Amino acid sequence: MSYKKYELQREELAGNETPSQWRVRIFKQALMVFGIGLGFVVLGMAAAYPNAAVVDLRRDNSTVFGTSFDLESWQEDMMGSILSAGGLVGTWLGGWALRSAGRKRSLMGLILPCTGAWGLVALAVNPGMLLAGRFLSGVFSGMMSVTGNVYAVELPDTNVRGFLAMIPNVMVSVGLVASVSLGLCLRWFEIPAVAIGVFAACCASVSFVPESPTFLAVSGRESEARRVLRRLRGPSADVEEEMEVLRAYNQDKTGQPIYKLFLQRDVLRALLVIQGLFLIQNFCGFSAFMINTTRIFQDAGSSLDEELSSILVFLVQMAGNVAASLLLDRAGRRAPLVVSLSVMAVCLYVMGSYVYFAERQDPGNPLEGTWGWIPLLCLMVYMFTSSFGVGSIPFVLNAEYFPTSIRAQAASIGLTGGSIYGILALQLFTPMQTALTTPGLYWFYGGVSIVGVLFCTAFVRETMRVAVG
């Protein structure tokens, strides 16, 4: 049966459900994805942690034991890049765990690397220990990203999948805001305790969430898959029809060697498109701005408080993720990517121009006195538009583009590329800033954004009506 015919039958069957029954059922699905999303709060806290830790260590370099240490500039860069290096390992571990242990057990098992990583950060007495903890945080983040995104995509009904699949991205923004905000009242070694507590709450929530029916079906556990589908889709849904779709979507792939599946033309094309999206995502400045927001405000010479400005930027990004969750099912995938990259390019060129003229200003008429709000405005608009486009959609497509039988491995390949590009973009931030100057770096990011507009227009395939398992 074709996916389109299946959807039409699903819509007919949904007519047997009253509006209140449908709302209750979808609300339960939202609660399930929200429970998974708590893990993404910790992922966001890990990503933004350098904004709080670096500033705090510059003010007071004492540790939890009363000793002290300093970070050099390359070590400050590595606070971000080593997270991506750990993510490189984590994505492959996450893909293996998804295929062998399933979605639920893989996610709940992450309590061990999460506790170990943040515990090492909290107890660090030298840069080596701190960076080792950040590497382990990257391993956790990579595994969480693969596991959580796939899990969140496979549970909801298809007609609300785009909306609910954006909840993890909103929760990442919550983590970004929480990390910087906690830095205003907690020391750098106290924040990890909060992160561990949040992930413990995630595991407690996920204990009530069923295993993915897609994983159960492709693993040959069809009776369990039917039981979960009845719970998720409601009494009016034709479970056998959905089971048929799952079999048809994977039947011509499950008996082949894994390498042959990846040599298929459609799969290769999808892999290349995903790699292109992650490359653009990292080199349009998104990763650098998210990790180094506070440092960027300091370098821009803005007259506004850099920590409060960073919190405002992340709040706006969270608003963008909320907007994305509401619009993604209507706007699709390609259009938000094109719009976000276009607006980001304008913001980057404006911000680069501001810094360029600020560096050449008349000492008697300082630019930041009159126009000091420009960096904040540019970053707020930049982060808002990136959050409903290039900041989130590559992760959604990385799960949607591939059939269930190879989704875990394909998602790992995509996120591996994203981790490599993230390492390069973050570790090269200071060297590129030195070589190109700060305005030149922003203009470079703007140029990549323009290339991204052309790439998305030409190569990104719409997936709003593509089955996801």
C-alpha positions in Angstrom: 0.0 0.0 0.0 1.3 3.5 -0.8 2.0 5.9 2.0 -0.5 8.4 0.5 -3.3 5.9 0.4 -2.4 4.9 4.0 -2.7 8.5 5.1 -6.1 8.9 3.5 -7.3 5.8 5.3 -5.9 7.1 8.5 -7.7 10.4 8.1 -11.0 8.5 7.5 -10.5 6.4 10.6 -9.6 9.5 12.6 -13.1 10.6 11.8 -14.3 8.0 14.3 -12.4 9.8 17.0 -14.1 12.8 18.7 -12.1 16.0 18.8 -11.6 15.7 22.5 -10.3 12.1 22.2 -7.9 13.2 19.5 -6.6 16.1 21.6 -6.1 13.8 24.7 -4.2 11.2 22.6 -2.0 13.8 21.0 -1.4 15.5 24.3 -0.1 12.1 25.7 2.2 11.8 22.7 3.5 15.3 23.4 4.1 14.4 27.1 6.2 11.4 25.9 8.3 13.6 23.6 8.6 16.2 26.3 10.0 13.5 28.6 12.6 12.6 26.0 13.2 16.3 25.5 14.4 16.7 29.1 17.6 15.0 27.9 18.0 17.7 25.3 18.0 20.3 28.1 21.2 18.7 29.4 22.5 18.7 25.8 21.8 22.5 25.6 23.5 23.1 29.0 26.6 21.3 27.8 26.7 23.4 24.6 26.4 26.7 26.4 28.5 25.8 29.4 31.6 27.6 28.1 29.6 30.9 28.2 29.2 30.5 32.0 32.4 28.6 32.8 35.0 30.8 30.9 33.6 34.0 32.2 33.5 32.7 35.8 37.1 31.3 35.6 38.3 34.7 34.3 36.8 36.3 37.4 37.7 33.7 39.9 39.8 30.7 38.9 39.3 28.7 42.1 38.0 25.1 42.1 35.6 23.2 44.3 38.7 22.1 46.4 40.0 25.7 46.8 42.9 25.3 44.3 43.1 27.3 41.1 44.0 27.1 37.5 43.8 29.3 34.4 42.7 28.6 30.8 44.7 29.8 27.8 42.9 31.1 24.7 43.3 27.8 22.8 41.9 25.9 25.8 38.9 28.3 25.8 38.3 27.4 22.1 38.8 23.7 23.0 36.0 24.0 25.6 33.7 24.0 22.6 35.5 22.0 20.0 36.3 19.1 22.3 32.5 18.7 22.9 32.2 18.1 19.2 35.1 15.6 19.3 33.3 13.6 21.9 30.1 13.9 19.9 32.0 12.2 17.0 32.4 9.1 19.2 29.0 9.4 20.7 27.1 9.4 17.4 28.5 6.0 16.5 28.0 4.6 20.0 24.4 5.9 19.8 23.8 4.4 16.4 25.0 1.0 17.6 23.0 1.2 20.8 19.8 2.2 18.8 20.1 -0.9 16.6 21.0 -3.4 19.3 19.2 -2.2 22.4 16.4 -0.1 21.0 15.4 3.5 21.6 14.2 3.4 25.2 17.0 1.4 26.8 19.6 3.3 24.9 18.3 6.6 26.2 18.0 5.5 29.8 21.4 4.0 29.8 22.9 7.5 29.1 22.6 8.3 32.8 26.0 6.7 33.2 28.0 8.8 30.7 26.0 11.9 31.8 26.9 11.5 35.5 30.5 10.7 34.7 31.0 13.6 32.3 29.5 16.3 34.5 31.0 14.8 37.6 34.5 15.1 36.1 33.8 18.7 35.1 32.7 19.6 38.6 35.7 18.0 40.3 38.3 19.4 37.8 41.5 20.8 39.4 43.3 21.5 36.2 42.5 22.2 32.5 43.2 18.6 31.5 40.4 17.3 33.8 38.0 20.0 32.7 38.6 19.2 29.0 38.3 15.5 29.7 35.0 16.1 31.3 33.9 18.2 28.3 35.0 15.3 25.9 32.8 12.9 27.8 30.0 15.5 27.8 30.4 15.4 24.0 30.1 11.6 24.0 26.9 11.9 25.9 25.6 14.7 23.7 26.3 12.7 20.5 24.5 9.6 21.9 21.6 11.7 23.2 21.2 13.5 19.8 21.0 10.3 17.8 18.8 8.4 20.3 16.5 11.3 21.2 15.9 12.6 17.7 15.1 9.2 16.3 12.9 8.3 19.3 11.0 11.6 19.1 10.4 11.2 15.4 9.1 7.6 15.5 6.5 8.0 18.3 4.0 10.7 17.1 1.3 10.5 14.5 2.5 11.7 11.1 0.2 14.7 10.9 1.8 16.2 14.1 5.3 14.7 13.7 6.9 17.9 12.6 5.4 19.8 15.5 6.3 17.3 18.2 9.8 16.5 16.7 10.7 20.2 17.3 10.2 19.8 21.1 13.7 18.5 21.5 15.1 21.6 19.8 13.0 23.8 22.1 14.4 22.0 25.0 18.0 22.5 23.8 17.2 26.2 23.9 15.9 25.9 27.4 19.2 24.3 28.3 21.2 27.1 26.6 19.3 29.7 28.6 19.6 27.7 31.8 23.3 27.2 31.5 24.0 30.9 31.1 21.4 32.0 33.7 22.8 29.6 36.2 26.2 31.2 35.7 24.8 34.3 37.2 24.2 32.7 40.6 26.3 29.5 40.6 30.0 28.8 40.3 31.3 26.9 37.3 31.7 23.7 39.4 28.1 23.9 40.8 26.3 23.9 37.5 27.0 20.2 36.7 24.9 19.1 39.7 21.8 20.7 38.1 22.6 19.0 34.7 22.8 15.6 36.4 19.5 16.2 38.2 17.7 17.2 35.0 18.8 14.0 33.2 17.7 11.9 36.1 14.3 13.5 35.7 14.5 12.6 32.0 15.2 8.9 32.7 12.3 8.8 35.2 10.0 10.2 32.6 11.1 7.9 29.8 10.5 4.9 32.0 6.8 5.5 31.3 7.3 5.9 27.5 6.8 2.8 25.3 9.5 1.5 23.0 9.4 2.8 19.4 6.9 0.7 17.4 9.1 1.2 14.4 12.1 -0.5 16.2 9.8 -3.3 17.4 8.5 -3.9 13.9 11.8 -4.0 12.2 13.2 -6.2 15.0 10.5 -8.8 14.3 8.6 -8.1 17.5 5.3 -7.5 15.7 3.0 -8.4 18.6 4.7 -5.8 20.8 4.6 -3.3 17.9 0.9 -3.7 17.5 0.3 -3.2 21.2 2.3 0.0 21.2 0.6 1.2 18.1 -2.9 0.7 19.7 -1.7 2.8 22.6 -0.3 5.6 20.4 -2.8 5.7 17.6 -6.0 5.1 19.5 -8.8 2.6 19.2 -10.0 3.9 15.8 -6.7 3.4 14.0 -6.1 0.5 11.7 -3.0 -1.0 13.3 -2.6 -3.7 10.6 -2.5 -1.0 7.9 0.4 0.8 9.7 2.2 -2.5 10.2 1.9 -3.2 6.5 3.4 0.2 5.8 6.3 -0.5 8.1 6.9 -3.9 6.4 6.7 -2.3 2.9 9.0 0.5 3.9 11.7 -1.9 5.0 11.1 -5.3 3.3 13.4 -4.8 0.4 16.3 -3.7 2.6 16.3 -5.9 5.7 17.9 -8.9 4.0 20.8 -7.1 2.3 24.3 -6.5 3.6 24.4 -3.1 5.3 27.0 -1.7 2.9 24.8 -2.4 -0.1 22.0 -0.4 1.4 24.2 2.7 1.6 25.3 2.3 -2.0 21.8 2.8 -3.3 21.5 6.0 -5.3 18.8 7.6 -3.1 20.6 6.8 0.1 23.9 8.2 -1.2 22.2 11.4 -2.4 20.5 11.8 1.0 23.8 11.3 2.8 25.5 13.9 0.7 22.7 16.4 1.2 22.8 15.9 5.0 26.6 16.4 5.0 26.2 19.6 3.1 23.6 20.9 5.5 25.7 20.1 8.6 28.7 21.8 6.9 26.7 24.9 6.2 25.3 24.8 9.7 28.7 24.9 11.3 30.5 27.3 9.0 27.7 29.9 8.8 28.6 30.7 12.4 25.8 29.0 14.2 28.0 26.7 16.4 30.5 29.5 17.1 27.9 31.9 18.1 26.1 29.4 20.3 29.2 28.3 22.2 31.0 31.7 22.3 28.1 34.2 22.6 29.6 36.0 25.7 33.0 36.2 24.1 31.5 37.6 20.9 29.8 40.4 22.8 33.1 41.2 24.5 35.0 41.2 21.2 32.3 43.4 19.5 32.8 46.1 22.1 29.1 46.3 22.9 28.2 48.7 25.7 25.6 46.1 27.0 26.3 43.5 29.7 27.5 40.4 27.8 26.0 37.8 30.2 22.5 39.4 30.2 22.8 39.9 26.4 23.7 36.2 26.0 20.6 35.2 28.0 18.4 37.5 25.8 19.9 35.9 22.6 19.2 32.4 23.9 15.7 33.3 24.9 15.0 34.6 21.4 16.5 31.4 20.0 14.0 29.5 22.2 11.2 31.6 20.8 12.4 30.7 17.4 12.3 27.0 18.2 8.7 27.4 19.5 7.8 29.1 16.3 9.4 26.3 14.3 7.4 23.7 16.2 4.2 25.5 15.2 5.1 26.1 11.6 7.2 23.2 10.5 4.3 20.9 9.5 2.8 23.8 7.4 5.9 25.4 6.0 7.8 22.2 5.2 11.6 21.8 5.4 13.1 23.6 2.4 11.4 27.0 2.7 12.4 27.6 6.4 16.0 26.7 5.5 16.1 29.2 2.7 14.5 32.0 4.7 16.6 31.5 7.8 19.9 31.4 5.9 18.9 34.6 3.9 18.1 36.6 7.1 21.2 35.2 8.8 23.4 36.5 5.9 22.0 40.0 6.3 22.6 39.9 10.1 26.2 38.7 9.6 27.1 41.4 7.1 25.5 44.1 9.3 27.3 42.9 12.4 30.6 42.6 10.5 30.2 46.2 9.2 29.4 47.4 12.8 32.6 45.9 14.1 34.6 47.2 11.1 33.6 50.8 11.8 33.8 50.4 15.6 37.5 49.5 15.2 38.0 52.6 13.2 35.9 55.0 15.2 36.7 58.5 16.4 37.8 58.3 20.0 35.8 61.4 20.8 32.6 59.9 19.3 32.6 56.2 20.3 30.3 54.1 18.1 29.2 51.8 20.9 27.7 54.7 22.8 25.1 55.4 20.1 24.9 52.1 18.2 26.0 49.6 20.9 22.6 47.8 20.6 23.4 46.6 17.0 25.4 43.5 18.0 22.6 42.4 20.3 19.9 43.0 17.7 21.9 41.2 15.0 22.5 38.2 17.2 18.9 38.1 18.4 17.6 38.1 14.9 20.3 35.7 13.7 19.6 33.1 16.5 15.8 33.4 16.1 15.9 32.7 12.3 18.6 30.0 12.6 16.5 28.2 15.2 13.6 27.5 12.8 15.9 26.7 9.9 19.5 25.7 9.7 19.9 25.2 13.4 17.2 22.5 13.7 16.0 21.2 10.4 19.2 19.3 9.5 18.6 17.1 12.6 15.0 16.5 11.6 16.0 15.6 8.0 18.8 13.4 9.3 16.1 11.1 10.8 13.4 11.6 8.1 15.5 10.9 5.0 16.3 7.3 5.7 14.4 4.0 6.1 14.1 2.4 9.5 16.5 -0.5 8.6 19.4 1.9 8.3 18.2 4.9 10.1 20.4 4.5 13.2 23.6 4.0 11.1 22.6 6.8 8.6 21.8 9.2 11.4 25.2 8.4 13.0 27.0 9.2 9.7 25.2 12.5 9.4 26.0 13.5 13.0 29.6 12.3 12.6 30.0 14.8 9.8 28.3 17.4 11.9 30.7 16.7 14.8 33.8 16.9 12.5 32.6 20.2 11.1 31.8 21.5 14.6 35.3 20.6 15.8 36.8 22.5 12.9 34.5 25.5 13.1 35.0 25.9 16.9 38.7 25.2 17.1 39.4 27.5 14.1 37.3 30.3 15.6 40.2 32.2 17.1 42.8 31.5 14.3 40.2 32.6 11.7 39.4 35.7 13.7 43.1 36.5 13.8 43.6 35.8 10.1 40.5 37.4 8.7 39.9 40.0 11.5 36.6 39.9 13.4 34.6 41.8 10.6 36.1 39.5 8.0 35.1 36.4 10.0 31.5 37.6 10.2 31.5 38.4 6.4 32.9 34.9 5.8 30.0 33.4 7.8 27.6 35.5 5.7 29.1 34.2 2.5 28.6 30.6 3.6 25.0 31.5 4.5 24.4 32.7 0.9 26.0 29.5 -0.5 23.6 27.7 1.9 20.6 29.4 0.3 21.6 28.2 -3.1 22.4 24.7 -1.9 19.0 24.2 -0.1 17.1 25.6 -3.1 18.8 23.1 -5.4 19.3 19.9 -3.4 17.0 19.7 -0.3 14.1 17.4 -0.9 10.8 18.1 0.9 9.7 15.4 3.3 6.4 16.5 4.7 4.6 13.6 3.0 7.4 11.1 3.3 6.8 8.1 5.7 9.2 7.9 8.6 8.9 4.3 9.5 
